[in-house]
């Protein structure tokens, strides 16, 4: 799996309600992924 698939999967796991909205753009997926990863790592990860 590439990083894009991993990021998309993480968004779907941690933000499942986003699937109920309009299809996500790549930008929306990455914004949500950065929020997820920053939150889970205490903000130490540089996005």
mmCIF entry with sequence, helices, sheets and N, C-alpha, C, O atoms, coordinates in Angstrom:
data_MODEL
# 
_entry.id   MODEL 
# 
_entity.id                         1 
_entity.type                       polymer 
_entity.pdbx_number_of_molecules   1 
# 
_entity_poly.entity_id                      1 
_entity_poly.type                           'polypeptide(L)' 
_entity_poly.nstd_linkage                   no 
_entity_poly.nstd_monomer                   no 
_entity_poly.pdbx_seq_one_letter_code       
;(UNK)(UNK)(UNK)(UNK)(UNK)(UNK)(UNK)(UNK)(UNK)(UNK)(UNK)(UNK)(UNK)(UNK)(UNK)(UNK)
(UNK)(UNK)(UNK)(UNK)(UNK)(UNK)(UNK)(UNK)(UNK)(UNK)(UNK)(UNK)(UNK)(UNK)(UNK)(UNK)
(UNK)(UNK)(UNK)(UNK)(UNK)(UNK)(UNK)(UNK)(UNK)(UNK)(UNK)(UNK)(UNK)(UNK)(UNK)
;
_entity_poly.pdbx_seq_one_letter_code_can   XXXXXXXXXXXXXXXXXXXXXXXXXXXXXXXXXXXXXXXXXXXXXXX 
_entity_poly.pdbx_strand_id                 A 
# 
loop_
_entity_poly_seq.entity_id 
_entity_poly_seq.num 
_entity_poly_seq.mon_id 
_entity_poly_seq.hetero 
1 1  UNK n 
1 2  UNK n 
1 3  UNK n 
1 4  UNK n 
1 5  UNK n 
1 6  UNK n 
1 7  UNK n 
1 8  UNK n 
1 9  UNK n 
1 10 UNK n 
1 11 UNK n 
1 12 UNK n 
1 13 UNK n 
1 14 UNK n 
1 15 UNK n 
1 16 UNK n 
1 17 UNK n 
1 18 UNK n 
1 19 UNK n 
1 20 UNK n 
1 21 UNK n 
1 22 UNK n 
1 23 UNK n 
1 24 UNK n 
1 25 UNK n 
1 26 UNK n 
1 27 UNK n 
1 28 UNK n 
1 29 UNK n 
1 30 UNK n 
1 31 UNK n 
1 32 UNK n 
1 33 UNK n 
1 34 UNK n 
1 35 UNK n 
1 36 UNK n 
1 37 UNK n 
1 38 UNK n 
1 39 UNK n 
1 40 UNK n 
1 41 UNK n 
1 42 UNK n 
1 43 UNK n 
1 44 UNK n 
1 45 UNK n 
1 46 UNK n 
1 47 UNK n 
# 
_struct_asym.id          A 
_struct_asym.entity_id   1 
# 
loop_
_struct_conf.conf_type_id 
_struct_conf.id 
_struct_conf.pdbx_PDB_helix_id 
_struct_conf.beg_label_comp_id 
_struct_conf.beg_label_asym_id 
_struct_conf.beg_label_seq_id 
_struct_conf.pdbx_beg_PDB_ins_code 
_struct_conf.end_label_comp_id 
_struct_conf.end_label_asym_id 
_struct_conf.end_label_seq_id 
_struct_conf.pdbx_end_PDB_ins_code 
_struct_conf.beg_auth_comp_id 
_struct_conf.beg_auth_asym_id 
_struct_conf.beg_auth_seq_id 
_struct_conf.end_auth_comp_id 
_struct_conf.end_auth_asym_id 
_struct_conf.end_auth_seq_id 
_struct_conf.pdbx_PDB_helix_class 
_struct_conf.details 
_struct_conf.pdbx_PDB_helix_length 
HELX_P HELX_P1 AA1 UNK A 3  ? UNK A 14 ? UNK A 3  UNK A 14 1 ? 12 
HELX_P HELX_P2 AA2 UNK A 16 ? UNK A 20 ? UNK A 16 UNK A 20 5 ? 5  
HELX_P HELX_P3 AA3 UNK A 26 ? UNK A 40 ? UNK A 26 UNK A 40 1 ? 15 
# 
_struct_conf_type.id          HELX_P 
_struct_conf_type.criteria    ? 
_struct_conf_type.reference   ? 
# 
loop_
_atom_site.group_PDB 
_atom_site.id 
_atom_site.type_symbol 
_atom_site.label_atom_id 
_atom_site.label_alt_id 
_atom_site.label_comp_id 
_atom_site.label_asym_id 
_atom_site.label_entity_id 
_atom_site.label_seq_id 
_atom_site.pdbx_PDB_ins_code 
_atom_site.Cartn_x 
_atom_site.Cartn_y 
_atom_site.Cartn_z 
_atom_site.occupancy 
_atom_site.B_iso_or_equiv 
_atom_site.pdbx_formal_charge 
_atom_site.auth_seq_id 
_atom_site.auth_comp_id 
_atom_site.auth_asym_id 
_atom_site.auth_atom_id 
_atom_site.pdbx_PDB_model_num 
ATOM 1   N N  . UNK A 1 1  ? 0.837   -1.199 0.000  1.00 0.00 ? 1  UNK A N  1 
ATOM 2   C CA . UNK A 1 1  ? 0.000   0.000  0.000  1.00 0.00 ? 1  UNK A CA 1 
ATOM 3   C C  . UNK A 1 1  ? 0.873   1.251  0.000  1.00 0.00 ? 1  UNK A C  1 
ATOM 4   O O  . UNK A 1 1  ? 1.886   1.324  0.695  1.00 0.00 ? 1  UNK A O  1 
ATOM 5   N N  . UNK A 1 2  ? 0.459   2.217  -0.785 1.00 0.00 ? 2  UNK A N  1 
ATOM 6   C CA . UNK A 1 2  ? 1.177   3.482  -0.797 1.00 0.00 ? 2  UNK A CA 1 
ATOM 7   C C  . UNK A 1 2  ? 0.705   4.383  0.316  1.00 0.00 ? 2  UNK A C  1 
ATOM 8   O O  . UNK A 1 2  ? -0.261  4.081  1.017  1.00 0.00 ? 2  UNK A O  1 
ATOM 9   N N  . UNK A 1 3  ? 1.397   5.493  0.471  1.00 0.00 ? 3  UNK A N  1 
ATOM 10  C CA . UNK A 1 3  ? 1.047   6.411  1.559  1.00 0.00 ? 3  UNK A CA 1 
ATOM 11  C C  . UNK A 1 3  ? -0.344  7.004  1.358  1.00 0.00 ? 3  UNK A C  1 
ATOM 12  O O  . UNK A 1 3  ? -1.045  7.273  2.333  1.00 0.00 ? 3  UNK A O  1 
ATOM 13  N N  . UNK A 1 4  ? -0.751  7.209  0.110  1.00 0.00 ? 4  UNK A N  1 
ATOM 14  C CA . UNK A 1 4  ? -2.079  7.774  -0.147 1.00 0.00 ? 4  UNK A CA 1 
ATOM 15  C C  . UNK A 1 4  ? -3.166  6.823  0.339  1.00 0.00 ? 4  UNK A C  1 
ATOM 16  O O  . UNK A 1 4  ? -4.152  7.258  0.933  1.00 0.00 ? 4  UNK A O  1 
ATOM 17  N N  . UNK A 1 5  ? -2.991  5.523  0.088  1.00 0.00 ? 5  UNK A N  1 
ATOM 18  C CA . UNK A 1 5  ? -3.980  4.548  0.542  1.00 0.00 ? 5  UNK A CA 1 
ATOM 19  C C  . UNK A 1 5  ? -4.026  4.486  2.057  1.00 0.00 ? 5  UNK A C  1 
ATOM 20  O O  . UNK A 1 5  ? -5.103  4.386  2.645  1.00 0.00 ? 5  UNK A O  1 
ATOM 21  N N  . UNK A 1 6  ? -2.860  4.547  2.692  1.00 0.00 ? 6  UNK A N  1 
ATOM 22  C CA . UNK A 1 6  ? -2.808  4.496  4.156  1.00 0.00 ? 6  UNK A CA 1 
ATOM 23  C C  . UNK A 1 6  ? -3.505  5.713  4.747  1.00 0.00 ? 6  UNK A C  1 
ATOM 24  O O  . UNK A 1 6  ? -4.276  5.595  5.698  1.00 0.00 ? 6  UNK A O  1 
ATOM 25  N N  . UNK A 1 7  ? -3.229  6.887  4.178  1.00 0.00 ? 7  UNK A N  1 
ATOM 26  C CA . UNK A 1 7  ? -3.842  8.120  4.678  1.00 0.00 ? 7  UNK A CA 1 
ATOM 27  C C  . UNK A 1 7  ? -5.349  8.071  4.489  1.00 0.00 ? 7  UNK A C  1 
ATOM 28  O O  . UNK A 1 7  ? -6.103  8.415  5.400  1.00 0.00 ? 7  UNK A O  1 
ATOM 29  N N  . UNK A 1 8  ? -5.793  7.644  3.306  1.00 0.00 ? 8  UNK A N  1 
ATOM 30  C CA . UNK A 1 8  ? -7.228  7.566  3.046  1.00 0.00 ? 8  UNK A CA 1 
ATOM 31  C C  . UNK A 1 8  ? -7.899  6.592  4.001  1.00 0.00 ? 8  UNK A C  1 
ATOM 32  O O  . UNK A 1 8  ? -8.975  6.879  4.524  1.00 0.00 ? 8  UNK A O  1 
ATOM 33  N N  . UNK A 1 9  ? -7.270  5.440  4.234  1.00 0.00 ? 9  UNK A N  1 
ATOM 34  C CA . UNK A 1 9  ? -7.816  4.452  5.160  1.00 0.00 ? 9  UNK A CA 1 
ATOM 35  C C  . UNK A 1 9  ? -7.912  5.017  6.565  1.00 0.00 ? 9  UNK A C  1 
ATOM 36  O O  . UNK A 1 9  ? -8.898  4.789  7.265  1.00 0.00 ? 9  UNK A O  1 
ATOM 37  N N  . UNK A 1 10 ? -6.892  5.754  6.977  1.00 0.00 ? 10 UNK A N  1 
ATOM 38  C CA . UNK A 1 10 ? -6.903  6.349  8.317  1.00 0.00 ? 10 UNK A CA 1 
ATOM 39  C C  . UNK A 1 10 ? -8.059  7.327  8.462  1.00 0.00 ? 10 UNK A C  1 
ATOM 40  O O  . UNK A 1 10 ? -8.727  7.361  9.495  1.00 0.00 ? 10 UNK A O  1 
ATOM 41  N N  . UNK A 1 11 ? -8.291  8.120  7.424  1.00 0.00 ? 11 UNK A N  1 
ATOM 42  C CA . UNK A 1 11 ? -9.409  9.070  7.472  1.00 0.00 ? 11 UNK A CA 1 
ATOM 43  C C  . UNK A 1 11 ? -10.722 8.308  7.592  1.00 0.00 ? 11 UNK A C  1 
ATOM 44  O O  . UNK A 1 11 ? -11.589 8.683  8.382  1.00 0.00 ? 11 UNK A O  1 
ATOM 45  N N  . UNK A 1 12 ? -10.875 7.233  6.808  1.00 0.00 ? 12 UNK A N  1 
ATOM 46  C CA . UNK A 1 12 ? -12.118 6.463  6.855  1.00 0.00 ? 12 UNK A CA 1 
ATOM 47  C C  . UNK A 1 12 ? -12.318 5.790  8.204  1.00 0.00 ? 12 UNK A C  1 
ATOM 48  O O  . UNK A 1 12 ? -13.452 5.638  8.657  1.00 0.00 ? 12 UNK A O  1 
ATOM 49  N N  . UNK A 1 13 ? -11.225 5.383  8.853  1.00 0.00 ? 13 UNK A N  1 
ATOM 50  C CA . UNK A 1 13 ? -11.330 4.724  10.155 1.00 0.00 ? 13 UNK A CA 1 
ATOM 51  C C  . UNK A 1 13 ? -11.654 5.735  11.249 1.00 0.00 ? 13 UNK A C  1 
ATOM 52  O O  . UNK A 1 13 ? -12.547 5.516  12.068 1.00 0.00 ? 13 UNK A O  1 
ATOM 53  N N  . UNK A 1 14 ? -10.909 6.853  11.252 1.00 0.00 ? 14 UNK A N  1 
ATOM 54  C CA . UNK A 1 14 ? -11.055 7.824  12.340 1.00 0.00 ? 14 UNK A CA 1 
ATOM 55  C C  . UNK A 1 14 ? -12.157 8.846  12.094 1.00 0.00 ? 14 UNK A C  1 
ATOM 56  O O  . UNK A 1 14 ? -12.651 9.462  13.038 1.00 0.00 ? 14 UNK A O  1 
ATOM 57  N N  . UNK A 1 15 ? -12.548 9.032  10.835 1.00 0.00 ? 15 UNK A N  1 
ATOM 58  C CA . UNK A 1 15 ? -13.584 10.017 10.511 1.00 0.00 ? 15 UNK A CA 1 
ATOM 59  C C  . UNK A 1 15 ? -14.648 9.381  9.606  1.00 0.00 ? 15 UNK A C  1 
ATOM 60  O O  . UNK A 1 15 ? -14.886 9.864  8.499  1.00 0.00 ? 15 UNK A O  1 
ATOM 61  N N  . UNK A 1 16 ? -15.285 8.303  10.070 1.00 0.00 ? 16 UNK A N  1 
ATOM 62  C CA . UNK A 1 16 ? -16.214 7.576  9.180  1.00 0.00 ? 16 UNK A CA 1 
ATOM 63  C C  . UNK A 1 16 ? -17.385 8.424  8.717  1.00 0.00 ? 16 UNK A C  1 
ATOM 64  O O  . UNK A 1 16 ? -17.947 8.181  7.649  1.00 0.00 ? 16 UNK A O  1 
ATOM 65  N N  . UNK A 1 17 ? -17.763 9.437  9.528  1.00 0.00 ? 17 UNK A N  1 
ATOM 66  C CA . UNK A 1 17 ? -18.903 10.261 9.140  1.00 0.00 ? 17 UNK A CA 1 
ATOM 67  C C  . UNK A 1 17 ? -18.615 11.062 7.875  1.00 0.00 ? 17 UNK A C  1 
ATOM 68  O O  . UNK A 1 17 ? -19.546 11.538 7.225  1.00 0.00 ? 17 UNK A O  1 
ATOM 69  N N  . UNK A 1 18 ? -17.356 11.218 7.517  1.00 0.00 ? 18 UNK A N  1 
ATOM 70  C CA . UNK A 1 18 ? -17.026 11.941 6.291  1.00 0.00 ? 18 UNK A CA 1 
ATOM 71  C C  . UNK A 1 18 ? -17.523 11.183 5.063  1.00 0.00 ? 18 UNK A C  1 
ATOM 72  O O  . UNK A 1 18 ? -17.775 11.776 4.014  1.00 0.00 ? 18 UNK A O  1 
ATOM 73  N N  . UNK A 1 19 ? -17.662 9.860  5.208  1.00 0.00 ? 19 UNK A N  1 
ATOM 74  C CA . UNK A 1 19 ? -18.150 9.059  4.088  1.00 0.00 ? 19 UNK A CA 1 
ATOM 75  C C  . UNK A 1 19 ? -19.601 9.368  3.774  1.00 0.00 ? 19 UNK A C  1 
ATOM 76  O O  . UNK A 1 19 ? -20.061 9.139  2.656  1.00 0.00 ? 19 UNK A O  1 
ATOM 77  N N  . UNK A 1 20 ? -20.333 9.894  4.771  1.00 0.00 ? 20 UNK A N  1 
ATOM 78  C CA . UNK A 1 20 ? -21.746 10.188 4.562  1.00 0.00 ? 20 UNK A CA 1 
ATOM 79  C C  . UNK A 1 20 ? -21.940 11.503 3.829  1.00 0.00 ? 20 UNK A C  1 
ATOM 80  O O  . UNK A 1 20 ? -23.031 11.788 3.335  1.00 0.00 ? 20 UNK A O  1 
ATOM 81  N N  . UNK A 1 21 ? -20.891 12.299 3.758  1.00 0.00 ? 21 UNK A N  1 
ATOM 82  C CA . UNK A 1 21 ? -20.966 13.581 3.072  1.00 0.00 ? 21 UNK A CA 1 
ATOM 83  C C  . UNK A 1 21 ? -20.608 13.396 1.602  1.00 0.00 ? 21 UNK A C  1 
ATOM 84  O O  . UNK A 1 21 ? -20.475 12.273 1.114  1.00 0.00 ? 21 UNK A O  1 
ATOM 85  N N  . UNK A 1 22 ? -20.458 14.507 0.918  1.00 0.00 ? 22 UNK A N  1 
ATOM 86  C CA . UNK A 1 22 ? -20.067 14.441 -0.484 1.00 0.00 ? 22 UNK A CA 1 
ATOM 87  C C  . UNK A 1 22 ? -18.695 13.782 -0.594 1.00 0.00 ? 22 UNK A C  1 
ATOM 88  O O  . UNK A 1 22 ? -17.920 13.803 0.363  1.00 0.00 ? 22 UNK A O  1 
ATOM 89  N N  . UNK A 1 23 ? -18.393 13.202 -1.743 1.00 0.00 ? 23 UNK A N  1 
ATOM 90  C CA . UNK A 1 23 ? -17.081 12.563 -1.916 1.00 0.00 ? 23 UNK A CA 1 
ATOM 91  C C  . UNK A 1 23 ? -15.961 13.533 -1.557 1.00 0.00 ? 23 UNK A C  1 
ATOM 92  O O  . UNK A 1 23 ? -15.978 14.700 -1.949 1.00 0.00 ? 23 UNK A O  1 
ATOM 93  N N  . UNK A 1 24 ? -15.000 13.032 -0.815 1.00 0.00 ? 24 UNK A N  1 
ATOM 94  C CA . UNK A 1 24 ? -13.905 13.879 -0.356 1.00 0.00 ? 24 UNK A CA 1 
ATOM 95  C C  . UNK A 1 24 ? -12.946 14.192 -1.500 1.00 0.00 ? 24 UNK A C  1 
ATOM 96  O O  . UNK A 1 24 ? -12.651 13.341 -2.339 1.00 0.00 ? 24 UNK A O  1 
ATOM 97  N N  . UNK A 1 25 ? -12.473 15.422 -1.510 1.00 0.00 ? 25 UNK A N  1 
ATOM 98  C CA . UNK A 1 25 ? -11.399 15.756 -2.433 1.00 0.00 ? 25 UNK A CA 1 
ATOM 99  C C  . UNK A 1 25 ? -10.091 15.304 -1.802 1.00 0.00 ? 25 UNK A C  1 
ATOM 100 O O  . UNK A 1 25 ? -10.034 15.024 -0.604 1.00 0.00 ? 25 UNK A O  1 
ATOM 101 N N  . UNK A 1 26 ? -9.064  15.235 -2.594 1.00 0.00 ? 26 UNK A N  1 
ATOM 102 C CA . UNK A 1 26 ? -7.756  14.834 -2.070 1.00 0.00 ? 26 UNK A CA 1 
ATOM 103 C C  . UNK A 1 26 ? -7.327  15.796 -0.976 1.00 0.00 ? 26 UNK A C  1 
ATOM 104 O O  . UNK A 1 26 ? -6.766  15.382 0.039  1.00 0.00 ? 26 UNK A O  1 
ATOM 105 N N  . UNK A 1 27 ? -7.589  17.082 -1.183 1.00 0.00 ? 27 UNK A N  1 
ATOM 106 C CA . UNK A 1 27 ? -7.195  18.083 -0.188 1.00 0.00 ? 27 UNK A CA 1 
ATOM 107 C C  . UNK A 1 27 ? -7.911  17.840 1.130  1.00 0.00 ? 27 UNK A C  1 
ATOM 108 O O  . UNK A 1 27 ? -7.291  17.919 2.191  1.00 0.00 ? 27 UNK A O  1 
ATOM 109 N N  . UNK A 1 28 ? -9.204  17.545 1.083  1.00 0.00 ? 28 UNK A N  1 
ATOM 110 C CA . UNK A 1 28 ? -9.965  17.297 2.310  1.00 0.00 ? 28 UNK A CA 1 
ATOM 111 C C  . UNK A 1 28 ? -9.432  16.068 3.034  1.00 0.00 ? 28 UNK A C  1 
ATOM 112 O O  . UNK A 1 28 ? -9.335  16.058 4.261  1.00 0.00 ? 28 UNK A O  1 
ATOM 113 N N  . UNK A 1 29 ? -9.090  15.039 2.279  1.00 0.00 ? 29 UNK A N  1 
ATOM 114 C CA . UNK A 1 29 ? -8.556  13.823 2.883  1.00 0.00 ? 29 UNK A CA 1 
ATOM 115 C C  . UNK A 1 29 ? -7.258  14.122 3.616  1.00 0.00 ? 29 UNK A C  1 
ATOM 116 O O  . UNK A 1 29 ? -7.054  13.675 4.744  1.00 0.00 ? 29 UNK A O  1 
ATOM 117 N N  . UNK A 1 30 ? -6.382  14.881 2.965  1.00 0.00 ? 30 UNK A N  1 
ATOM 118 C CA . UNK A 1 30 ? -5.092  15.178 3.592  1.00 0.00 ? 30 UNK A CA 1 
ATOM 119 C C  . UNK A 1 30 ? -5.237  16.100 4.787  1.00 0.00 ? 30 UNK A C  1 
ATOM 120 O O  . UNK A 1 30 ? -4.514  15.952 5.772  1.00 0.00 ? 30 UNK A O  1 
ATOM 121 N N  . UNK A 1 31 ? -6.167  17.056 4.717  1.00 0.00 ? 31 UNK A N  1 
ATOM 122 C CA . UNK A 1 31 ? -6.394  17.945 5.863  1.00 0.00 ? 31 UNK A CA 1 
ATOM 123 C C  . UNK A 1 31 ? -6.860  17.133 7.057  1.00 0.00 ? 31 UNK A C  1 
ATOM 124 O O  . UNK A 1 31 ? -6.360  17.312 8.168  1.00 0.00 ? 31 UNK A O  1 
ATOM 125 N N  . UNK A 1 32 ? -7.823  16.235 6.833  1.00 0.00 ? 32 UNK A N  1 
ATOM 126 C CA . UNK A 1 32 ? -8.323  15.409 7.927  1.00 0.00 ? 32 UNK A CA 1 
ATOM 127 C C  . UNK A 1 32 ? -7.247  14.462 8.431  1.00 0.00 ? 32 UNK A C  1 
ATOM 128 O O  . UNK A 1 32 ? -7.129  14.239 9.636  1.00 0.00 ? 32 UNK A O  1 
ATOM 129 N N  . UNK A 1 33 ? -6.467  13.907 7.524  1.00 0.00 ? 33 UNK A N  1 
ATOM 130 C CA . UNK A 1 33 ? -5.404  12.995 7.936  1.00 0.00 ? 33 UNK A CA 1 
ATOM 131 C C  . UNK A 1 33 ? -4.370  13.717 8.791  1.00 0.00 ? 33 UNK A C  1 
ATOM 132 O O  . UNK A 1 33 ? -3.892  13.173 9.786  1.00 0.00 ? 33 UNK A O  1 
ATOM 133 N N  . UNK A 1 34 ? -4.028  14.938 8.405  1.00 0.00 ? 34 UNK A N  1 
ATOM 134 C CA . UNK A 1 34 ? -3.031  15.669 9.194  1.00 0.00 ? 34 UNK A CA 1 
ATOM 135 C C  . UNK A 1 34 ? -3.563  15.968 10.584 1.00 0.00 ? 34 UNK A C  1 
ATOM 136 O O  . UNK A 1 34 ? -2.814  15.933 11.561 1.00 0.00 ? 34 UNK A O  1 
ATOM 137 N N  . UNK A 1 35 ? -4.866  16.265 10.678 1.00 0.00 ? 35 UNK A N  1 
ATOM 138 C CA . UNK A 1 35 ? -5.467  16.504 11.992 1.00 0.00 ? 35 UNK A CA 1 
ATOM 139 C C  . UNK A 1 35 ? -5.443  15.228 12.830 1.00 0.00 ? 35 UNK A C  1 
ATOM 140 O O  . UNK A 1 35 ? -5.142  15.269 14.022 1.00 0.00 ? 35 UNK A O  1 
ATOM 141 N N  . UNK A 1 36 ? -5.759  14.103 12.205 1.00 0.00 ? 36 UNK A N  1 
ATOM 142 C CA . UNK A 1 36 ? -5.763  12.819 12.910 1.00 0.00 ? 36 UNK A CA 1 
ATOM 143 C C  . UNK A 1 36 ? -4.360  12.495 13.415 1.00 0.00 ? 36 UNK A C  1 
ATOM 144 O O  . UNK A 1 36 ? -4.174  12.162 14.586 1.00 0.00 ? 36 UNK A O  1 
ATOM 145 N N  . UNK A 1 37 ? -3.378  12.596 12.522 1.00 0.00 ? 37 UNK A N  1 
ATOM 146 C CA . UNK A 1 37 ? -2.015  12.227 12.905 1.00 0.00 ? 37 UNK A CA 1 
ATOM 147 C C  . UNK A 1 37 ? -1.445  13.206 13.917 1.00 0.00 ? 37 UNK A C  1 
ATOM 148 O O  . UNK A 1 37 ? -0.739  12.800 14.840 1.00 0.00 ? 37 UNK A O  1 
ATOM 149 N N  . UNK A 1 38 ? -1.741  14.486 13.758 1.00 0.00 ? 38 UNK A N  1 
ATOM 150 C CA . UNK A 1 38 ? -1.247  15.467 14.722 1.00 0.00 ? 38 UNK A CA 1 
ATOM 151 C C  . UNK A 1 38 ? -1.875  15.223 16.085 1.00 0.00 ? 38 UNK A C  1 
ATOM 152 O O  . UNK A 1 38 ? -1.203  15.351 17.108 1.00 0.00 ? 38 UNK A O  1 
ATOM 153 N N  . UNK A 1 39 ? -3.154  14.875 16.111 1.00 0.00 ? 39 UNK A N  1 
ATOM 154 C CA . UNK A 1 39 ? -3.822  14.607 17.375 1.00 0.00 ? 39 UNK A CA 1 
ATOM 155 C C  . UNK A 1 39 ? -3.306  13.339 18.034 1.00 0.00 ? 39 UNK A C  1 
ATOM 156 O O  . UNK A 1 39 ? -3.147  13.290 19.254 1.00 0.00 ? 39 UNK A O  1 
ATOM 157 N N  . UNK A 1 40 ? -3.042  12.310 17.231 1.00 0.00 ? 40 UNK A N  1 
ATOM 158 C CA . UNK A 1 40 ? -2.637  11.030 17.805 1.00 0.00 ? 40 UNK A CA 1 
ATOM 159 C C  . UNK A 1 40 ? -1.180  11.041 18.244 1.00 0.00 ? 40 UNK A C  1 
ATOM 160 O O  . UNK A 1 40 ? -0.771  10.211 19.056 1.00 0.00 ? 40 UNK A O  1 
ATOM 161 N N  . UNK A 1 41 ? -0.392  11.973 17.714 1.00 0.00 ? 41 UNK A N  1 
ATOM 162 C CA . UNK A 1 41 ? 1.021   12.024 18.089 1.00 0.00 ? 41 UNK A CA 1 
ATOM 163 C C  . UNK A 1 41 ? 1.304   13.212 18.988 1.00 0.00 ? 41 UNK A C  1 
ATOM 164 O O  . UNK A 1 41 ? 2.464   13.527 19.253 1.00 0.00 ? 41 UNK A O  1 
ATOM 165 N N  . UNK A 1 42 ? 0.267   13.868 19.455 1.00 0.00 ? 42 UNK A N  1 
ATOM 166 C CA . UNK A 1 42 ? 0.459   15.013 20.332 1.00 0.00 ? 42 UNK A CA 1 
ATOM 167 C C  . UNK A 1 42 ? 0.956   16.242 19.601 1.00 0.00 ? 42 UNK A C  1 
ATOM 168 O O  . UNK A 1 42 ? 1.481   17.166 20.223 1.00 0.00 ? 42 UNK A O  1 
ATOM 169 N N  . UNK A 1 43 ? 0.796   16.263 18.279 1.00 0.00 ? 43 UNK A N  1 
ATOM 170 C CA . UNK A 1 43 ? 1.202   17.421 17.502 1.00 0.00 ? 43 UNK A CA 1 
ATOM 171 C C  . UNK A 1 43 ? 2.685   17.469 17.217 1.00 0.00 ? 43 UNK A C  1 
ATOM 172 O O  . UNK A 1 43 ? 3.184   18.476 16.717 1.00 0.00 ? 43 UNK A O  1 
ATOM 173 N N  . UNK A 1 44 ? 3.402   16.399 17.526 1.00 0.00 ? 44 UNK A N  1 
ATOM 174 C CA . UNK A 1 44 ? 4.850   16.410 17.324 1.00 0.00 ? 44 UNK A CA 1 
ATOM 175 C C  . UNK A 1 44 ? 5.212   16.120 15.873 1.00 0.00 ? 44 UNK A C  1 
ATOM 176 O O  . UNK A 1 44 ? 6.329   16.406 15.442 1.00 0.00 ? 44 UNK A O  1 
ATOM 177 N N  . UNK A 1 45 ? 4.280   15.556 15.120 1.00 0.00 ? 45 UNK A N  1 
ATOM 178 C CA . UNK A 1 45 ? 4.547   15.206 13.735 1.00 0.00 ? 45 UNK A CA 1 
ATOM 179 C C  . UNK A 1 45 ? 4.366   16.429 12.853 1.00 0.00 ? 45 UNK A C  1 
ATOM 180 O O  . UNK A 1 45 ? 3.337   17.101 12.924 1.00 0.00 ? 45 UNK A O  1 
ATOM 181 N N  . UNK A 1 46 ? 5.344   16.720 12.035 1.00 0.00 ? 46 UNK A N  1 
ATOM 182 C CA . UNK A 1 46 ? 5.266   17.886 11.152 1.00 0.00 ? 46 UNK A CA 1 
ATOM 183 C C  . UNK A 1 46 ? 4.444   17.513 9.931  1.00 0.00 ? 46 UNK A C  1 
ATOM 184 O O  . UNK A 1 46 ? 4.741   16.533 9.249  1.00 0.00 ? 46 UNK A O  1 
ATOM 185 N N  . UNK A 1 47 ? 3.408   18.298 9.658  1.00 0.00 ? 47 UNK A N  1 
ATOM 186 C CA . UNK A 1 47 ? 2.547   17.998 8.515  1.00 0.00 ? 47 UNK A CA 1 
ATOM 187 C C  . UNK A 1 47 ? 3.010   18.743 7.281  1.00 0.00 ? 47 UNK A C  1 
ATOM 188 O O  . UNK A 1 47 ? 2.404   18.614 6.218  1.00 0.00 ? 47 UNK A O  1 
# 
